[in-house]
Amino acid sequence: MQNYDYPFEVEWSQEEIVKVIKLWNAVEAAYEKGIKKAEFMRAYREFKTVLPSTGEEKKYGNMFEKESSYSLYRVLQAVKNSGKDTIFLGEDKK
């Protein structure tokens, strides 16, 4: 795991911050160890209660990608397009 900051606003409630950070954790999991689609989508739906607009989603997703190199967009595309129950976008360590 890398050391970087999660994008969120200090004006948000603690509950909102937790929802947003849970999504960033889910994106990390998709790259680092894999995550079940259903688990990722639960985190994504909670995130959308805090940031419902597509513009805000893109803004914060881009901020997170700049910090971490992990793409929310790519994970969402994998969830939509993969026939598998688990999403893993990292490199296989063989």
Secondary structure as UniProt FT lines:
FT   TURN            10..11
FT   HELIX           14..32
FT   STRAND          35..36
FT   HELIX           37..50
FT   HELIX           54..68
FT   HELIX           72..81
FT   STRAND          86..87
//
